[in-house]
């Protein structure tokens, strides 16, 4: 299982990457994609022309379906939707192949940057996942 | 690994999608030791089978098998099975793992009229392991260990010896592909598994788990007990009415089955192509975005790798099913479009 040092994580196995412009990119972790197995369908929130799409922390904002099961993806942060990974619905298996890269889900502009402090570091997340597999 | 009817079962060895493709394009090996086996033997075994099962076991010669059903008195199903005639007075019934105890008790109680020695039922589930070898190259793999198997007929059953292991080799399966199921003593099951994998190592034979077994059988529209089949579902609703032979009025469930065939049934099993998302077991189906009453529900659904689509089977009110072309399935609160398709979704090339 791969955990990238520079990212932040949640107990629901999302990762968060802080961008230089203050926005954050969100995806699911290597552990998550491995548990899900072959990912066959992804549903992302829709961008709305000319209006803000608000995402709330701890609310489901995306759906990932693998052959085995459907999983909601809960947002680790509150914020405004800045970008979605348009390619993903056509190539959902990219999450299996490159969950920290081309398999990213959305980019947000956080409305409450303090929430970032509540996310787990890579070390803490690694320890957390290890504790699950015992 | 998951718990399945008390068995620790592999859902997948690697990727379900890769295992599914391996079975369709080359061959897959399945550990299905969880399946139950019940033996019916004795002078009256044939008459007993003719009473217990909906298909007419009297038509089987030794070495032949067929798909059959255990019906209840209401015309619903206790289980679906494959019944193998090993000898003139000896049948082996392969039953679903979750139903072994129920089936055995039910078979006992409905064969009580036969004399004690005339029809002997034994639950041999702990005395048989079962390994399925399925796919277009299954015959080639099996033939390397026993050349005699190459000529085995569909739904035949014979004694065989594979890499020193004694088996009953049946040309049956649950994937929509050609292949074999090997009934083997539990102490020999691991040796047989390894010998088969070794024999097929240069033919892309791969171990395949329960996950691929489910997507393969779904594409082939093979019913699964607890999904398409159940105590309150008629075989005429579930597309297995062909396995009901109404030529024995003393057959269990005869009156209800005959009435269902005569009068028609309330529901029909249809195929769905899910155009957005994945529809799964239990999701309701609607005619329109604002319809309040569902037309029916999804009995099985998954993404299907060979089709490259999300497919589903659904039990739909017979009136609504006629001419139904499009519908909506409620996928966790959102009604998504589906197209009604013919069944099965997948037929192997001869």
Interface residues (C-beta under 8 A of the other chain):
Chain A: X37 X38 X40 X41 X43 X63 X65 X67 X68 X70
Chain B: X11 X12 X15 X16 X17 X211 X215 X277 X278 X280 X302 X303 X305 X310 X331 X332
